[in-house]
Amino acid sequence: MVMATTQSNRLEERFRLWDRNGNGVIERADFDREADEIIARLGAQGTAKADKLKQAYLGMFDTLSAAAGTDRMSRAQFIDAADQEIIGRGDAGFAAVVGPTIEAIVDVLDRSGDGEISPSEMHGWFAAIGLDGQAADRAFRDLDTDGSGKLSVAELVDAVRDYHLGRNDIPLLGR
């Protein structure tokens, strides 16, 4: 029961953050706007990497929208769709729905081109989602499960999944 409450609360918070215009529904324009804001904060406008990030965001919306049967998801519709497509399908759901977005974020952030996120690149991501450097440092330490000093796509996908499943409290959603 605690796990289900945690999942629901986190999905409700995700709904609040994705309802960019505050109209009480999530629409494709909300995802479009968030992707554009992150891309702008990362200084990646007009790049192929930015296009990939935007496509991943919109693909995530399209998957959830199709599951909800509407292109204007209420809070309840969003939570049901996310539970069905992401949470209910476990690792496979996260890999299919959230994985492409995280891969695209890593691609934009990865200034060194090594396919992983360094602590300084993590600062860029956290700044783009409205969190400070101390939060980025704490999150990086918690997420670097193999102690490599870099974060792989797999570590980030696992962290987002575990956040939604109530297994960690790392602030990966922003504000």
Buried (B, 14 or more C-beta within 10 A) or exposed (E): EEEEEBBBEBBBEBBEBBBBEEEEBBBBEBBBBBBBBBBEBBEBEEBEBBBBBBBBBBBBBBBBBEBBEBBBBBBEBBBBBBBBBBBEBEEEBBBBBBBBBBBBBBBBBBEEEEEBBBBEBBBBBBBBBBBEEEBBBBBBEEBBEEEEEBBBBBBBBBBBBBBBBBEBEBBBBBE
